[in-house]
């Protein structure tokens, strides 16, 4: 027995060691299967009558993350058809309650601070991009003061001057950029427009000195910053993932640029001889308690301002050019409008001219309708809420989500909503929508940075609504129309080979944009 025991012992240990990985793998597989089974059984149990329906999912925590992330609008339409305008889904372990259509937009975007909160949702995403103590990394009252500071660059006089500045940037860009050498060629619309809008936004919103500091590599830096808004960062914004390392490097590079300029100006090394730009203005601003805006906050505000002026415009002007290349006859219609309204000699564009070019305005408007830059808007529930018009009670463990871009694609408001058609906005067209501009008698409100319409009853809200409504709406329309006017004057556009196809949408960030590359053929117009 002693001998047998002596032999059996080592053999038993050997068998145990060799089979340990197999046993471990089998254990993991069993655990995953059990978790899936329990998750499915839990979903099959009867629900409380006041809970929104839960979108079915197999895997806990992952939930519906993949299907939502691949195409949010397809996800919304599919589940609205099945569950109605209010339903809950699982996004990286979070319970997201979606409220669609205009009622959902109003419920979330006009929510009171005591009921819904944006800072708690977005701070994990925005703080690593913009830095500390700005945007969502500060109390809402401070954010409202910061918005008021940057309105310096959005006055009527400032906007009027931007048309000339942006036009000059576009004309210079189309002469010197490698993509536009010669009389005809092709260019990657998404990449090239990302670079151009860095120049137009920085020159107009931030001044000549900042503009002179930028070159093509800054478009790449801003792309890296943008990837900080990847949905996975709701949980993993701190993780040393490649896109987060690139984000942090881009932020530090930008903060260094702005901070060094502020230090030079405050030390007297840089004299205030030129234009009174945004940095000079922020250096003079004070909060209500009398404190100056610190250097790191000026840098963070400047990053946020440039990103706001560049990101949505970059995506939207790219979509505009891609759509015009798909419908090249509209490029000629736009040129004809300019000649008819402004004169055959096409004089320099002015701020006042923009309102006289309705088809240009409609082209921008229609592109924002069908290609909204932000597909999902979120708020943290601060106390149990009853969804308007329902008996659903949303607990504080949920996050609310709305999608103005979804309501802008509903056939209950727009005829053939999937079709890109700037003429749907022509005067006299009987369109079943409530245009935001028609809300003249709606309640007005001042959140601290100016009086605005609450404006949430419209299905068309490309710039949001409520206290977090984008204050740069006027600038965005101005920048987009001015770039459009310049491109129409300079180029004929069409898809490669005359194709009628359009590229897909990249939803890898919370800000959607065209999939790259989006290649378009251009031909320079003959000059008189």
N, C-alpha and C positions, 0 to 999 in steps of 0.2 A: 504494500500500500504506500509506504514511504516513497519508494522509487516512482510508482505511478503518479503519486501526488506531485512529486518533484518535476516529472516530465509534463504533466497536465497543466501545471501552473504556467510555465513559459508559453506553452501552446495556447492556453486561454488568453494570455496577455497579447500574444501575437495576433490572434484572431480579432480581439477587441480593437487593437490599434489600426489594423488594416481596414476594418469595416467602419471605423468611426466617421470618415467623411461621408460614406453612403448613408449611415444612420442620421447624421446631421442634416444632409440634404433632404432625406425623407421627412425629417421632423419639420423642417422649414416648409416643405410642400404641404404637409398635413395642416400646419398652422394657417397657411394662405388659403387652402381650401375651406377650412373651418371658418375663417374670417369672412370669406365670400358667402358661404352658406348662411351664416348668422346675419350678415348684412342684408341678404335677399329676404330671409324670413322676417327680419325687422320691418322691411318695407311692405311686406304682405299683411302685416297686422293692421287691424282697424286704426284709423287716425282720429284725432280729435276733430270735431266738426269745424272748429274755428282756425285750423291750420291750413295754409295753402297746400295744394298737392305737391308731392315731391317727385321730381323727375327720376325715373328708374336708373339705377347704376349698379354695376357688378362689384366693383372693387372699392372698399372703404377708403377714405381720405382722398384717393385719386378722383373718385366720383365721376363727374362729368367734365373734368378739366380738359381732357384731350378733345372731345367733340366740340366743346365751347370754344377752345383756343384755335381750332382749325378754321372755323368760320362762325363767328358770333351771330351774325344775322340769320344764317341758315338754322342755327340752333334755336334762336328766338322764334322764327316762323314755325319751325317744326313743333315746338312745344306749346306755342300759343294755340295752334290748331288742335292739339291734344288736350291741353289743360285750361285754356283761356288766357286772359291777360295777366293773371297773377299765379306764379308758381315758384317753387324753391328748387335749387340744384346745389350740388356739392362742388366747390372749387377749392382744391388743395386743402381739404378738411374743413373749409368754412361753409356755412349754410347761407347761400345767396338767395334772397327773395326778389324776384324780378317783377316789376310793375310796368307794364307796357302801355302804349298808346298815350293820348294826351292827358288822360286822367292820371296815369302813372308818372308822366313828366311833371305835372303840377304837384302831385303828392310828394315827390322826392325833391325836386328842384326848388320848390317854395317852402320846404319844411323849415320849421323853427329850430334855432340852435339847441333848445332844450330837448328837442325830439330827435334830431338827426345831426350827425357830425361828420365833416369831411376830413378834418385834420387827422383823426385817429386812423382813418383808412389810408390816406395818401402819404402821411409822413414817412413811413418806412421806405417808400419809393422816392419821394422828392428830396428828403434830407441828404441822402448820399449823392444826389445830383447837384443840388443848389447850395448845400452847406447848411450850417446851423443858423437858427434864429430868423429865417426868412420863409416866406410862403407858408407851408403847412407845419413848419417847425416852430411855430409861435402861436399865441392866442389869436383868435379870430379878430379881436379888436385891433391888434398890432398889424395883422395882415391888411385890414381895411385902411390903416394909416399908410402902409407901404404902397397900396394901390393908389392912394391919393397923391403920394410923392411922384409916381411915374406918370400921372396925368399931365405933368409938365410937358412931356413929349407927345401928347395927344390933343393939344389945343387946336382950334381951327387954323390959327396962323401957322403952327408947326406942320399940320397936315398939308396945308397949301404949299409949303416949301418942299415937302417930300416928293411931290410929283416930278419936279425938275431933277432932284438928286437921284431918284430911282431911275429915271429915264437915262440920265448920264451913265449910271452904272451899267445898265443893260446894253447901251450902245457900245460902251468900251469893252464889255465882256464879249459881245458877239464879234468884235473886230479882232481881239487878241487871243481868245481861247482856242486851244488846239483842235477842239471839235468842230470849229467853224472856219477852217482854213479853205480857201478856194471859193468856188461858185456853188458847189453842191456837195452833199455827203450825208452821213448818218451820225446820230448822237444818242447816247444813253440818257433818256430824258430824266429819270429819277436821280441819277448821280449828278448830272450837270445842273439841274435845277436846285439841288441841295447846296451846291457851291454858290450859284448865283444869288440865292436868297440870303445867304450869309452876308454877302457884300451889300445888297440893297437894304437889309434890315439894320446892319451895323452902321452904314453910312447915314441913314435917316434917323434912327432911334438913338444912336450912341455917339455920333460925331465923327469928324474926319480923322482925329488922332487914333481912335480905336479901329476905324476902317483900315487905316494904313498898317496896322499891326497884323491884319489877317491875310492869309493866302489859302491855297487849296487844301492844305492839311487841316485847317480849322473845320472844314466841312466833315472831314473824317472824325475829328474830335467830337463834333456835335452828334454824329451818328453813334459814337461810343456812349455819349451821355444819354441819348435816346434809348439805347438798349438797357439802361438802368431801369426803364419802365416795363421790362419784361414781366408778364404775369407771375412767373415763378418767384419774383422778388417780393411778393406779398409775404412769403414765408422765409425766403433765403437771401434777403438784401445784404446780409452780413457775410454770406458765405464767400470763400475765395475762389469763386467760379471765374472762368476766363472773361466773360462779359462784365463781371463786376470789377475785376482788376482793371480792365480797359476803361470802365466808367470812372473809377477813382483816379486813374492817371489823367484822364481828360479834365475832370473837375479841378484837380490840383494845378494843372497847366493853366486853365482859365482863371482861377482865383489868383494865381501868381501874377498874371498879366494885369488884371484889374487892380490888385492890391499895390503893386509897384507904382502904378500910375497915380493912385490916390496918395501914396506916401510922398512921391515927388512933388505933387501939387501942394500938399499940406506943409512940406518943408520949405517951399518956395523955389525949388529947383525948376519946376515947370510954371511958367508965368501964364496968367489968364489974358493972353493977347488975342486969341482967336474966338471962335464961336462959343457961346455959353451952352456947352453940351450937357448930357444927362449926368455925367460924373460930377461936374461942377455943381449942378443943381442938387444932387443928393448930398454933397459935402456941406451944402448950406441948409439942408432940411433938418428939422428937429421934431422929435416926437412930442406928444402933448405934455409929457412930464418934463420937457425942456432939454432932454439929452440929445446929443448929436447922433447921427447914424454912424455906427462904428465901421471901420475899414472892411472887416470881414462881411458885414451885412451889405455894404455897398457892392462888394464883389458878387455876393450871392444874388442880389437884386438884378445886377447887370447880366449875370448868366441867365436868370429866369426871364428877364425882359427880352434878351436876344433869342432865347429858345422859343419864347412865345411868338416873337416876330418872324422867326425863321421856320419853325417846324411845321405848323399847319399850312403856312403859305407854300413851303417847299412841296409838300404832298399835293396840295390843291392845284398849284400851277402845273405840276407834272401831270396830274389827271386831266387838266384842261388841254394841254398840248397833245396828250395821248388820244383824247376824244376828238380833237380837231383833226388829227392825222387820220383817224378812223372815218371822219366825215369832212373830207378836205374841201367840199363845196362851201362849208360854213366859214372857212378861213377867208374865202373870197367875199362872202357876204359881209363879214366884219370889216374888211378893207373898204368895201363899197360904202358901208355906213360911215366910216371915218371921212371918206372923200365927200360924201353927200352933206354931212353935218359940219365938218371942219374946213373943207375946201380941198380942191384937187391937188394943191401943192403940199398938203399935209403939213401944216405949220406945227411948231413945237407944242406939245400937249401941255395944258394947264389944268389946275385943280377943278376949275369950273367946267371944263370940257367933259369930265367924267360923267356928270349927270346928264349930258346931252347924247350919250352913246348907250341907248337902252339895250341893244343886242349884246354889247360887251358886258353890261351889268348882268343880264340874264344868263349869259354863258357861265359867269362866275357863280351865280346863284344856283343854277341847275347842277353844276358840278358839286357844290357843297351839299346839295340835296341828296344826290345819289352816291357821293363819296365823302360822307361826313368824316372828318379827321379822327374823332373820338367815338368809338362804337358803344362804350359802356361808361356810365357815370354812377359812382358808388357813394353810399353814406352809411355810417355806423348808427344802429338804432340805440338811442339813449334811454328810452322808456317804451313799454309795450304800446304799439300803435295799431289802430284799426284802419285798414286800407279803405279809402274813400269808395263808397258804393258797394261795399262787400261786408261780410261778417268775419273776414280773416283778421286775426290778431297776430302781429309780428312781434316776437319776443326780442329782448335785448341781446340774445345770443346770435341773432341774424344780422346780415349786412343787406341793405337795400340796394337795388340796381335798377336804373332806368336807361332807356336808349332812345334819345330823340332821333337818331339816324334811322331807327326802326319805323317810327311813326311817319317819317318822310318817305317811306317806301310802301305805304299802304294804299291799296286801290280804292279804299273808302274816301280818300282825299285827293288822290292823283290818278288821272287816266293813264293806263299803261305805265305804271310807276317804274318798271325795270328799264324803260327806254330813256336814254339820255336825249333830251330835246329842249334846248334853250327857248324855242318858240312856244312852249307850253305857258311861259310867263308873259306872252304878248298881251298888250292891252286889248280887252274885249273877249279874250278867251274865257269860256265858262268853266273854270277849274274848281273842283270841289275841295278847296282847302281854305284854311283860315290863315291868311298871310299875317306875319307878325306885325307888319306895318299897319294893318287894319285895326290893331288893338289900341286905337287912340283914346278910348274912354276907359281903358283898364286902369286899375289902381297903380299909382306911381309910388316909388319908395326910394329912400336914400340910405344905403348901407354904410355911408361914410366916405364914399368916393364919387358922389354925384347922383342926381336923380335919374332913375331908369324905370321903364315899364316892367312890371312883374312878368308879363309876356309869356306865360307858360301854357296858355290855352291853345297855342298854335302847334300843328304837327311839324312845323318847320322851325327848328331851333339849333342851327349849326354852331352857335356860340354859347349854348347853354342858357340858363336863366337864373334868377334869384341872386343871392348875395355872392355867389361864386361865378356869376356870368363873366365872360371874357370882356375885359375893358378895352381890348384892342380890336374890337369888331370893325370900327371905321377904318383903322389903319390897315387891317387885313384886306378889306374890299379895295382900298386905295392901292395898296401894293400889287394885288393880283391884277386889277384892271390896268394899271400902268405898265406892268410887265407884258400883259396880253397885247396892249396897243402897240408896244415896241416890237414884239415878235411878229405880229401880223404885218406891220409895215416893212419888216426886213425879209421875211421868209414866206415861201410856200411850204406847206407841210403835208405829208401823207405817210401812210403805213408802208413799210418795206414791201415792194412788189405789188402795191395797191390792195393789200389784204384788208378785210373788214374786221379782223380779230382785234380783241383788246386784252391786255395782260390781266392777270389775276391780282388779288389783293394780298398783301403781306400783313398778317395779324400777329406777328411775333412780338410786337410791342403793343401797349394799350393804345398807341396812336397808329392807326392803319395808314398804309401807303401802297403805291403800286409795287408789284413784284419787280425786282431788277433781274436782268436788264430789260428796259422798255425801249427798244430801238425804233427811231423814227427817221424818215428821210427828210432832208431839208434842201431847198434850193433858194439861193439869194435872188431877190427881185432886181430887175433892171432899174437903174436910177435914171430919172429924166435928166 
